[in-house]
Amino acid sequence: NITVPNGFMVYTYNWGWYQITGLTPKRTPRFCAEQVRLFMDNGVRGVYRCGHGELPALEGPAYYVYGKMLEDSSQDFQKLEDDYYHRAFAEAYSPMRAFFTAMHERLEMLSRLQGQDSKGSFLPESDLDETTLSSALPKNPRVIIAAMYTPEVLSVMERNLSAAEKLVQGEKVRTRLLAVRVEFDYLKNLANILHIYNAYRTQPSWELFNVLAQHLEERNAMLDSFFDDK
């Protein structure tokens, strides 16, 4: 109900490693499209992003859709998303689309817990009161990540990424898939550690402890491999 002659500026928290899910994906292409339309419909002329770009591979489709929708918010975000998969992954289009579809379905759950519907719009008070909204999202990141990336989801993502890696021909596509692999391996390792940890908490034993320790050592080695001597 406020008229601002030159429009509004907004401050967004869509992304950022500081969020409760850390260095794992945050938003879907659908969320990005709906947010841009919300901004355009309400006279927003400037956007300050508090965090963006930390996961260029796993969040690539969302970044692409966000940028394209800011150019023209009347576009069909699903066509834009499909265009991204075709252009980025070429012959590996089909498995990579399935890979991201599985991931985005889980991210929709995160938006729901944050008090937003599947389109990224905030739910009206009649659907979710303030008390429920403030308590809907667990405060423990271990609970959230383990719930989102179940063994079944990780298996679907791994199967499709592996299939894509076998189909790739061009060097540029190979490089993009390597970036996806690095970010996904980090996510998969983290989620698997949480699943094993939960199993250990349920049934403590040296056998489970040793499996958990092995995964932690693999995580340390993976993190070390991200950096050279400098």
FIVO-634544 format. One record per residue (C-alpha): residue in three letters; x, y, z. Coordinates in steps of 0.05 Angstrom, whole numbers, padded with zeros to 5 digits, always signed. Layout:
<pts>
ALAXYZ ...
</pts>
This chain:
<pts>
ASN+00000+00000+00000 ILE+00061+00045-00003 THR+00079+00084-00066 VAL+00153+00092-00079 PRO+00164+00132-00143 ASN+00230+00098-00162 GLY+00215+00029-00135 PHE+00242-00014-00079 MET+00308-00047-00064 VAL+00306-00115-00030 TYR+00356-00155+00011 THR+00353-00230-00003 TYR+00378-00290+00036 ASN+00368-00342-00018 TRP+00438-00369-00015 GLY+00501-00366+00028 TRP+00545-00416+00065 TYR+00522-00384+00131 GLN+00453-00416+00126 ILE+00434-00476+00168 THR+00447-00525+00111 GLY+00518-00499+00101 LEU+00553-00513+00035 THR+00494-00552+00006 PRO+00442-00529-00046 LYS+00389-00480-00023 ARG+00339-00461-00078 THR+00303-00490-00138 PRO+00291-00458-00206 ARG+00217-00453-00188 PHE+00233-00414-00125 CYS+00277-00366-00164 ALA+00225-00354-00218 GLU+00169-00341-00168 GLN+00213-00293-00128 VAL+00231-00253-00190 ARG+00158-00247-00210 LEU+00141-00225-00139 PHE+00194-00170-00144 MET+00171-00148-00213 ASP+00099-00145-00192 ASN+00115-00100-00132 GLY+00161-00049-00163 VAL+00228-00077-00140 ARG+00286-00044-00178 GLY+00347-00068-00140 VAL+00368-00133-00107 TYR+00423-00142-00056 ARG+00442-00215-00050 CYS+00470-00236+00017 GLY+00508-00296-00009 HIS+00509-00324-00079 GLY+00551-00367-00124 GLU+00584-00414-00074 LEU+00557-00476-00111 PRO+00561-00460-00185 ALA+00551-00533-00205 LEU+00495-00559-00161 GLU+00460-00491-00160 GLY+00475-00476-00233 PRO+00404-00487-00259 ALA+00376-00441-00205 TYR+00427-00386-00219 TYR+00412-00391-00294 VAL+00337-00386-00285 TYR+00345-00328-00236 GLY+00387-00288-00285 LYS+00343-00302-00345 MET+00279-00286-00307 LEU+00309-00219-00285 GLU+00317-00204-00359 ASP+00245-00223-00375 SER+00200-00248-00319 SER+00146-00270-00368 GLN+00188-00329-00390 ASP+00171-00401-00373 PHE+00222-00422-00321 GLN+00214-00496-00338 LYS+00235-00482-00410 LEU+00294-00442-00385 GLU+00314-00498-00338 ASP+00309-00548-00394 ASP+00350-00503-00438 TYR+00404-00503-00385 TYR+00408-00578-00383 HIS+00412-00583-00459 ARG+00466-00529-00466 ALA+00507-00548-00405 PHE+00507-00624-00412 ALA+00492-00638-00486 GLU+00493-00714-00496 ALA+00486-00724-00421 TYR+00421-00684-00419 SER+00374-00739-00397 PRO+00411-00767-00336 MET+00431-00697-00313 ARG+00359-00673-00316 ALA+00339-00733-00274 PHE+00397-00718-00226 PHE+00374-00647-00214 THR+00300-00665-00212 ALA+00314-00712-00153 MET+00353-00658-00117 HIS+00302-00603-00130 GLU+00245-00646-00103 ARG+00282-00648-00036 LEU+00296-00574-00037 GLU+00221-00561-00045 MET+00214-00594+00024 LEU+00264-00545+00053 SER+00224-00486+00026 ARG+00161-00516+00057 LEU+00195-00520+00125 GLN+00216-00448+00118 GLY+00143-00427+00110 GLN+00140-00423+00034 ASP+00098-00463-00014 SER+00124-00504-00073 LYS+00126-00441-00115 GLY+00169-00402-00066 SER+00113-00357-00043 PHE+00103-00347+00032 LEU+00043-00383+00060 PRO-00015-00342+00085 GLU-00028-00340+00160 SER-00090-00383+00151 ASP-00045-00440+00127 LEU+00013-00431+00174 ASP+00010-00387+00236 GLU+00069-00349+00263 THR+00084-00398+00318 THR+00085-00457+00270 LEU+00127-00418+00221 SER+00180-00402+00272 SER+00185-00474+00295 ALA+00174-00512+00230 LEU+00247-00515+00211 PRO+00290-00558+00257 LYS+00347-00519+00288 ASN+00396-00577+00280 PRO+00428-00579+00210 ARG+00443-00653+00219 VAL+00368-00667+00223 ILE+00352-00626+00161 ILE+00407-00653+00116 ALA+00395-00725+00136 ALA+00320-00717+00123 MET+00330-00684+00055 TYR+00384-00729+00027 THR+00360-00799+00044 PRO+00399-00860+00019 GLU+00346-00869-00035 VAL+00354-00798-00062 LEU+00430-00802-00060 SER+00426-00868-00098 VAL+00383-00837-00153 MET+00430-00777-00159 GLU+00493-00821-00160 ARG+00464-00869-00212 ASN+00446-00812-00259 LEU+00511-00774-00250 SER+00550-00838-00263 ALA+00509-00850-00326 ALA+00522-00779-00350 GLU+00597-00787-00339 LYS+00597-00848-00385 LEU+00560-00810-00440 VAL+00601-00747-00441 GLN+00642-00732-00504 GLY+00662-00659-00506 GLU+00715-00630-00460 LYS+00672-00571-00437 VAL+00616-00618-00416 ARG+00667-00663-00382 THR+00693-00603-00342 ARG+00622-00584-00321 LEU+00608-00655-00299 LEU+00672-00655-00258 ALA+00647-00593-00221 VAL+00581-00628-00207 ARG+00618-00690-00184 VAL+00662-00650-00135 GLU+00602-00614-00103 PHE+00558-00676-00102 ASP+00612-00720-00071 TYR+00618-00669-00015 LEU+00542-00670-00005 LYS+00538-00746-00009 ASN+00595-00757+00039 LEU+00565-00709+00090 ALA+00496-00741+00085 ASN+00524-00811+00091 ILE+00563-00791+00153 LEU+00499-00766+00184 HIS+00461-00831+00166 ILE+00516-00874+00196 TYR+00520-00828+00257 ASN+00445-00836+00268 ALA+00452-00912+00261 TYR+00508-00910+00312 ARG+00466-00869+00360 THR+00410-00920+00353 GLN+00455-00981+00361 PRO+00524-00963+00388 SER+00578-01012+00368 TRP+00651-01013+00348 GLU+00632-01038+00279 LEU+00589-00977+00265 PHE+00640-00932+00299 ASN+00694-00956+00252 VAL+00651-00946+00191 LEU+00635-00875+00215 ALA+00709-00862+00227 GLN+00726-00886+00157 HIS+00677-00838+00125 LEU+00704-00781+00167 GLU+00775-00797+00143 GLU+00749-00798+00071 ARG+00718-00730+00084 ASN+00783-00702+00110 ALA+00821-00730+00050 MET+00769-00700+00002 LEU+00774-00632+00034 ASP+00850-00634+00030 SER+00846-00652-00044 PHE+00810-00587-00059 PHE+00874-00547-00046 ASP+00944-00549-00073 ASP+01008-00533-00036 LYS+00994-00458-00042 
</pts>
